[in-house]
Amino acid sequence: MNTFPDDFIWGTATSSYQIEGGHDKDGKGPSIWDAFCTIPGKIYKGETGNVACDHYHRFREDIQLMKQMGVKAYRFSISWARILPTGKGQVNESGIQFYSDVIDELLKADIEPWITLYHWDLPLALQLEDDGWLGKPIIDYFAAYAKICFERFGDRCKNWITLNESWVVAILGYGQGVFAPGRVSNSEPYLAAHHLILAHAKAVHEYKNNFSHHGGQIGMTNNCDWREPLTDSEDDKAAAERALQFFVSWFADPIYKGDYPEVMKERLGERLPRFSKEEKVMIKGTSDFFGLNHYTTMLAAENHGIAKEQNVYGNGGISEDQNVDLSLDPSWKTTLMNWAVVPWGCTKLLHWIASRYDNPDIIITENGCAYPDELTNGQVNDRERLTFYKTYLQACQKAIDEGVKLKGYFAWSFMDNFEWASGYEKRFGLHYVDFETLKRTPKSSAKWFAKAIRSSSADV
Ligand code: PNW
C-alpha cells in the first residue's frame, strides 16, 4: 500500500458565506453576496445564504464531526463584514469573538486552523463607495482588514490564505456577471485582478513585516483546471498552454516571476494594466506555498475562426481573448456540475505547476465533486464521490512519488452548503445537510476519507 508522507496535511474546507448563515447577526454588515442573492433570477430557486448551514450557531457540533473524521486541518474563511461591518473603520467585537471561539474549539480538537481572508463576500459598503475591486482604495482596505485578523488571530492561527480564486472573482464576478457583484465586461476582469494581486501582496508584506514572530505561513489560493491538447498538433498544444497561462499564470506569474505572462500582454494590449517597477518588486515572492483549487479537465484546441461563445461549461474565461476552444471528451464521466472526472489531469497539472514555478510547496486547498445525494434510511451512499476522492488522491500520490512537493489536501467540502449561483441543489459535502432540519449526516465518502487519513493512504 502506498502511503503519503507522515507530515501530509489532511483537511477539509468551507467558506463563510456558504455555511455560516447569521447574515445580520451581532453587528455583521451586508456583503455583496447578501445583496446579489436578493436580485431575482441570479440564484437557482432564489436561495440565499441567510441561514445556510447555520454554522454560526452550530460550529461546536461541526468541529466535533471533524474530530471524529480525524482531519488534521480545517480551512475556513472569515467574513470581512463580520469583522468590519462597513469594510473599514470600527471593529465589530462580536465578529472577532465568533472566529476566536472557532479557532479555540479547533485547537482543543487538535485541528490546525487554515484561514482564508477573502472568499468572495466583500463588504457591500466597499462595493457601493469604492467600486469594489475596480478601485485602488481596496488595496489599503484589504491590507488593513488583514492586519486586524493577524493581530487578533495570529497567535493561534499559523496558516493564512489571502485570496480564494481570484480568477473566479474577476471572470465570474466582473466578466460573465454570474457571481457577485454581477458585472459584465471584457476589460473589468483584468482591472479587478490587478487590484486583487496588489492587495494580496500588501497584506503579505504586512504579515511578514509585523507578525513574523508568529512563525506562520501565508500564500494565495488559485483555481486551475487541466487543459489537455485536443490533438497532437502544435497549434492545439500551444492553445492548451495558453489556456493554462490565462487561467493560473495570470495570478501566479506576478508572484513567482514578477509580471504577467507575455502571452497575456500581447493579446490584451491596453486592457491589461501594467505593474510599475516598484510594484513588481513588491509582488514577487509573496507566497510561501502554491494554494491550488482543482476540480476538472477540459480539452483545448486552437480556434481557427471567430472565437465561439461555446464555452458554456462555466470555465472558459473570456474565450475570445484566449482564442481557445474548450470541450469534453464524450467518454469522460461528469459530475452534477458537468465537470469531467479526470484524475490524470490532476497529476499533469501538478507537474506543470512544479515545472513552471520551480517546484514550490503546493497545497491542494480544494478538490471535490457534486452528486445528487439522497438520504435513504439515514444513509447517504455516495459511491461516486468516494471513487472521485480515491482516484484523485491516488493521482496526487503519483505526483508526489514523481517529485512534486505536494504538502497537503483539503476536501471540498466538509458539508453540503450554499453553492453560489446554484443554490443548495449541488451537494459537495462529505456530510449531508438536511436544509429543513439542518441535521448533519456523514456520507459514505466521509467514512472513506476518515479511513484514508488513518492509514495515510488512498488505497483503502
Ligand atoms: C470553488 N468555475 O468555486 C470555490 O472556491 C468554492 O466556494 C465552491 O463551492 C467550489 O469551488 C465548487 O464550485 C468555483 O466555474 C466556482 O470554474 C466556479 C468555478 C470554479 C470554482
Residues whose N, C-alpha, C, O or C-beta is under 5 A from the ligand:
A	BS01	PNW	N223 G314 N315
